[in-house]
């Protein structure tokens, strides 16, 4: 695996972990987004709330609510695990 591939995998893992953290704190995240003046404000406030980077906050606010279901959360966890294995092997 080259550095570019590793970087993309690490970025994706960070985004998925941020989404999982947002799902765990979904009520707080929803309140922050609802009370934000616009998408940029929501991104900044979600980033601060969860202690994540701007790109990860963008992934959070772009997530569809269907991803909050049990099955979809399981898919996200599997993806994070798959990426971790790929990074360990590469």
C-alpha positions in Angstrom: 0.0 0.0 0.0 1.4 3.4 -0.9 1.2 6.6 1.1 -1.7 7.9 -0.9 -3.8 4.8 -0.4 -2.9 4.8 3.3 -3.9 8.4 3.6 -7.3 7.8 2.0 -7.9 4.8 4.3 -7.0 6.8 7.4 -9.2 9.7 6.3 -12.1 7.3 5.7 -11.6 5.6 9.0 -11.6 9.0 10.8 -14.8 10.0 9.0 -16.6 6.7 9.9 -15.4 6.9 13.5 -16.8 10.5 13.7 -20.1 9.3 12.3 -20.2 6.5 14.9 -19.5 9.0 17.7 -22.2 11.3 16.3 -24.7 8.4 16.3 -23.9 7.7 20.0 -24.5 11.4 20.8 -27.3 11.8 18.2 -29.5 14.0 20.4 -26.7 16.5 21.1 -25.7 16.5 17.5 -29.2 17.1 16.3 -29.7 19.9 18.7 -26.4 21.6 17.5 -27.3 21.2 13.9 -30.9 22.4 14.4 -29.8 25.5 16.2 -27.0 26.4 13.7 -27.5 29.4 11.4 -26.2 27.5 8.3 -24.2 24.5 7.2 -20.8 26.1 8.0 -22.0 27.0 11.5 -23.2 23.4 12.0 -19.9 22.0 10.8 -18.0 24.2 13.2 -20.2 23.4 16.1 -20.3 19.7 15.5 -16.5 19.7 15.2 -16.3 21.4 18.5 -18.9 19.2 20.2 -17.2 15.9 19.1 -13.6 17.1 19.1 -13.2 16.2 15.4 -11.7 17.8 12.3 -13.7 19.8 9.8 -13.7 17.1 7.2 -15.0 14.6 9.8 -17.7 17.1 10.9 -18.7 17.4 7.2 -19.1 13.6 7.1 -21.3 13.8 10.2 -23.6 16.5 9.0 -23.9 14.8 5.5 -24.9 11.5 7.0 -28.5 10.4 6.2 -30.6 9.4 9.2 -31.1 5.9 7.8 -27.4 5.3 8.8 -28.5 5.6 12.4 -30.4 2.2 12.3 -28.9 -0.8 14.0 -28.0 -2.5 10.7 -26.4 0.5 9.2 -24.4 1.1 12.4 -23.2 -2.5 12.2 -22.1 -1.8 8.6 -20.1 1.3 9.7 -18.4 -0.7 12.5 -17.5 -3.4 10.0 -16.0 -0.8 7.7 -13.9 0.7 10.4 -12.7 -2.7 11.4 -11.9 -3.6 7.7 -9.9 -0.4 7.3 -8.0 -1.0 10.5 -7.0 -4.5 9.3 -6.0 -3.1 5.9 -3.8 -0.5 7.5 -2.2 -3.0 9.8 -1.5 -5.3 6.9 -0.2 -2.6 4.6 
